[in-house]
Amino acid sequence: MEDWKIKVSVLWLFASIAFLAHQIIVLMEPGVIAQLMEGVAEGQQIGPELILFFTILMLVPMLMAFLSLTLKDSMDRWVNIIVGAIFAVLWLVSVVDAAQSAYWGGALMTLSAAVASALIVRYAWKSKRIA
């Protein structure tokens, strides 16, 4: 097993746990649980679409941890670059939202997930290039 693949897989797990920790920390903010009980999350009505979106945000990094170890090098490299970049952007947007809402603990956890995603892109980009 190549060293970069193990690093990338661990980074995906780190990012996944950091994002889940962000969700837990947000629940500790005053009034958040009351809003959830009313069916509202961050100003949006909770519906099947929102639940599916958050499910994908939580499932994809865990799936990527597995795929990073099992895909062939060339495919693995590009999938990690593309998905890592998408998640880095998504999590950076989430950091800005959390900071504007003064959810500082959540912002810090999501920032760490964004940094992990950026490192995933870096490791995949610098991995052995296959022509």
Disulfide bonds with the S-S distance in Angstrom:
none
